Amino acid sequence: MTADINKRNVAVLGATGSVGLSTLDVIRQHPERFSVSGLGGWTNVARIATLSNEFRPKMIGVSDVEESSLHQALPSDLAKNIVPGSAGTERLAQQEAASIVVAGISGSAGLKPIFSALSSGKTVLIANKEPLVMCGELLKEVARKSNAVLLPVDSEHNAVFQCLSEDQQAGVSQSFGVTQGPDRSITKITLTASGGPFLRTPASDLKNVTKTEALRHPIWKMGEKITVDSATLMNKGLELIEACRLFDLPQHQVDVVVHPQSVIHALVHYLDGSVLAHLAQADMRIPIAHALSYPDRVDSGATALDIISISNLQFEAPDLDRFPCLSLARQAAEAGGAMPAVLNAANEVAVDAFLNEKIRFIDIPSLISEVMDKFLPKAPINLDEVLSVDQSARKIACKVLKKTFQS
Ligand SMILES: NC(=O)c1ccc[n+]([C@@H]2O[C@H](COP(=O)([O-])OP(=O)(O)OC[C@H]3O[C@@H](n4cnc5c(N)ncnc54)[C@H](OP(=O)(O)O)[C@@H]3O)[C@@H](O)[C@H]2O)c1
């Protein structure tokens, strides 16, 4: 039996969400390896209360608005551990007791906590892709300065990571990417996309698709924002930028291929013609278990992959006419500077408007494109400037939304 001293203490940000719950499921299976020192939720009081009663963390995050409800829902010995609001989430990200921080918050709300965790030299397991899109270079710089470790948990990026050599993995986890030094052995990487619920929907029908249809993902069960992003293919666009950041590759060395079975999550193409692929069930517990126990392996709880039953694997090029979000993301990656942050902010506003049934599915890329055309700020050089670009892009997106889509 492993002694308790070797246990890894984990703070889970976004514990009440899809990534958070998958993380806790892996941790639950390995009490000898992991313990939960912190749990962060936001609006879901019932769920964070249940999880807190189970894991008894030393810090419990929740929004300011829900603080008193959570206080009432918890016994007094746990209620004293509540750290409310954004400041509380940042304290959680820097929690001394935690060596690992799982970044499972959705959207740009995760930026400051990730920044805090990296500044504190934590091992940060990144599922929350939007902050990497907004300012990945800045986050990597902070990580390098404080010797923080970055491990990709987004399934495609974790898949790429698993196809790398030990030295390349060290480069990525230390925020240098794969091409640092003399190693130029990778010619490109390919990220796969399931294609989402509208893979076969004719262009003419996309204007009528509903929120309920967009939220019905054929493969993955995830939070609402990422599920809509998967339907527009913006998720793959964000992942393309995320891959450029994590692996230090230009956008033209990152390919996207539609693979409806979602068995192969990514491929790494090497100079000698070898292509390494990562196969796994579409179950987030697999990349999470990999990153939590890295460089060891533990059982994730996922069912074993039966390659006979998945012998029919299809691949096709994405349809950029029906799914222009992917092209917009590639444009933003190519432009660099502030543009990925502008793209991300406009997308968050557009997805929120779609989820609130204020705009149609096909208006999402139009709104983003208009914001990108209108707003070209200078490249942000610190966190405050990134947050300022994000706020300004949101304001412009709201104006465009009112003027163009709701008049
Ligand atoms: N789900 C997946 O399979 C998957 C796969 C790869 C990557 N990702 C990425 O992982 C991230 C999380 O995705 P998800 O699907 O797990 O999202 P989700 O189910 O919507 O969960 C989001 C989590 O963030 C919390 N949260 C929301 N706003 C917050 C704030 N301002 N401060 C602190 N916490 C806040 C939520 O708390 P409440 O629910 O309590 O409000 C919830 O715990 C996203 O960036 C996504 O792109 C997800």
The ligand as a Gaussian input file, in Angstrom:
#p B3LYP/6-31G(d) Opt

LIG

0 1
 N      -16.795000      18.849000     -20.611000
 C      -15.849000      18.289000     -21.305000
 O      -15.908000      17.094000     -21.629000
 C      -14.655000      19.089000     -21.727000
 C      -13.679000      18.485000     -22.520000
 C      -12.544000      19.221000     -22.858000
 C      -12.407000      20.523000     -22.442000
 N      -13.393000      21.113000     -21.689000
 C      -13.222000      22.510000     -21.269000
 O      -13.260000      22.523000     -19.831000
 C      -13.924000      23.699000     -19.368000
 C      -15.109000      23.277000     -18.502000
 O      -16.067000      22.642000     -19.333000
 P      -17.325000      21.878000     -18.714000
 O      -17.979000      21.188000     -19.844000
 O      -16.891000      21.084000     -17.535000
 O      -18.220000      23.122000     -18.255000
 P      -19.463000      23.119000     -17.259000
 O      -20.016000      21.747000     -17.130000
 O      -20.349000      24.211000     -17.709000
 O      -18.802000      23.499000     -15.860000
 C      -18.269000      24.781000     -15.629000
 C      -17.805000      24.880000     -14.195000
 O      -17.294000      26.195000     -13.946000
 C      -17.946000      26.768000     -12.812000
 N      -17.998000      28.212000     -13.019000
 C      -18.741000      28.886000     -13.930000
 N      -18.489000      30.213000     -13.834000
 C      -17.568000      30.365000     -12.852000
 C      -16.916000      31.485000     -12.276000
 N      -17.151000      32.746000     -12.711000
 N      -16.015000      31.274000     -11.289000
 C      -15.753000      30.015000     -10.837000
 N      -16.355000      28.909000     -11.336000
 C      -17.245000      29.092000     -12.336000
 C      -19.317000      26.109000     -12.786000
 O      -19.909000      26.189000     -11.499000
 P      -21.541000      26.047000     -11.294000
 O      -21.981000      24.931000     -12.184000
 O      -21.630000      25.705000      -9.837000
 O      -22.138000      27.347000     -11.647000
 C      -18.921000      24.674000     -13.166000
 O      -18.385000      24.020000     -12.047000
 C      -14.300000      24.491000     -20.613000
 O      -13.320000      25.453000     -20.870000
 C      -14.321000      23.451000     -21.725000
 O      -14.017000      24.001000     -22.989000
 C      -14.496000      20.419000     -21.336000

